[in-house]
Amino acid sequence: MANTAVKGFEGWDTAPGLKKVADTWDRQVTVLMGRLGSEKSAVRGASGRFIGNDIGLGDQFRPIGQSKLNGLWGVAGADVLRSDDHGPEPADDGGGQVGFHGG
């Protein structure tokens, strides 16, 4: 597009200025693309290090074993919450008032 503008202004004083701007722009884009490529590589490398760190920390905690709290709800809590226990049910006291009683 810049070359089209330069050709369109051929013979005018504007043409050399447009050419210089287009060349500067092209150099800046090339430098920016190189920088973005470097940043992309750095981000990918950092991502790999974070994943490695997470896996390493997980491996360090794995030998600790299971918590002594595991299974408490399965044993002690079994009688507290049964599958057929849906909470209180509404009850009419005979006077039009609805209250709740344990179900």
HELIX and SHEET records of a PDB file:
HELIX    1   1 ALA A    2  GLY A    8  1                                   7    
HELIX    2   2 THR A   14  PHE A   61  1                                  48    
HELIX    3   3 ARG A   62  ILE A   64  5                                   3    
HELIX    4   4 LEU A   72  VAL A   75  1                                   4    
SHEET    1   A 2 GLU A  89  ASP A  92  0                                        
SHEET    2   A 2 VAL A  98  HIS A 101 -1                                        
END                                                                             
